[in-house]
């Protein structure tokens, strides 16, 4: 319960069932379940969105590692490529989930946009949106001169 920061036993059971179903050969590898639970605990989800993202991250990671593990056993290039490509897609998804979790937690970093930077003779800079007074536009040959 503390690994997922959840008090509702039904919700906990549902999420843990989802995690267990993503562990390849879980019945043959009990350490994989411990790894999954330890990872969920380390991610430390604080709300429902974080819990869902954490469960997805663990599942995607475990499946990606399974595809990589399988790829070394294939003798045919097509099987190897297929397995590595699947792992690659899952690892990209893992990165997207990590970025989503960080954005949700407010760790996404604030973009800095510099509209204009001017330095006057005194050596002081003006940073921000600057709209200097524009001189009157000189009429072109096609435009009549307004008086």
N, C-alpha and C positions, 0 to 999 in steps of 0.2 A: 504494500500500500504506500509506503514511503517512497519507493522507487518512482512511482508515477504521481505522487502528491494527490492522491484521490481517496475519498472516504467511502464512496458508494461501492459496495461489494459487487453489485451486478455489473456496473461499468468497468470495474477492475477486472472481473472475470472475462468480460468481452474483449477488452484490450489485450490481456495476457493470452487469450486464446488466439487472437490474431497474430501475436508475436510467435507463439509456438508453431503456428501453421506456416510460418515463413522459414523455420529452421530446417534445413535439409537433414534428413535422417536423425531427427531429434531423439528417437528411441535408442539409437546406437551411439549418440554423442551427448551425454548429459551435461558436459561442460559447456556446450553451445548455449544451453538455456541459462546457465550461470553468467556467461558472457553477455547475453542479451539483457538480463536483468541488471547486471552491473553497469552496462552502457546506458540503460534507461535511467538508472539512479544518477549516473554522472551527468547526463544531460539535464536532469533536474527540472522537469516540466512543472510550471506553476499554474497553468490553466488548461482548459479543454483543448484549445488550439495547439498549445505546446505538447500536450499529451499525444494528440493525433500525429503531429509532425515527428515526435520522438519515436513512436511506434513505426511509422513509415520509414524513418531513417534506419532504424535497426533492421527492419525487414529487407529494405533495398540493399543495405550493406551485406547482410548474410547471403542474399541471393547472388549478388555480384561476386562475392568470394567463391561461391559454389561454382559459378560459370568459369571463373578463372582456374579453379582447382580441376574441373573437368577438362579444360582445354589442353592441359599438359598430357593427357592420356590419349588424345586423338592422334591417329597416324595419318589421316587424310586431311589435306589442307582445307577443304570445304567445311568439315566439321570443326576444325580448329578456328577458322575465321568466324563461323557462326557463333561459337561459344564466346570468343573474345569480343565480337561485336555486341552481343547481348550484355556482357559484363560492362563494356564501355558505356552503353546507353544507361545502364543502372547506375554507374558511377557518376555520370553527368546528372542524373536525377537526384542522386545523393547530394551533390553540390548545390543544386537548386533548392532542395529541402533545407539544407544548412543555411543558405542565404535567406530563405523565407523565415526560418526560426530567428535568425539574427535581426531581420527587419522587424519582426513581431516584438522582439525584446528591445527594440530601439537601438540596436547596435549596428544598423545598416550604414552608418556614416552619413553625415549631412553633406549634400553637394554644395560646393562653393562656386558661385558664379560671379565673375568680375565683369561688370558692364563697361567700365572705363577707368583708366588710371591716368591722372594728369599730375605732373610735377611742376609747381610754379617756380619762379626764380628764387624764392626764399628757401627752396628745398623741402616744401611741404607737399605731401601727396593728397589727392582727393580720391577716395576709393568709394565707388558706388555708381549709381545711375547719374550721369551728368548730361544735362541738356544745355549746351552753350547757346547763347543768343546767336541766331544766324543772321548774317548780313542780308540786306535786301537782294533779291535775285535780280540780276540784270536781264532785261528782256532780250530775247533772241530776235532774229530778223523776222521770224514768223509771228511773234507776239507783239501786239501793239503796246506802246508805252502808255501806261495809265498816268493821268495827271490829276 
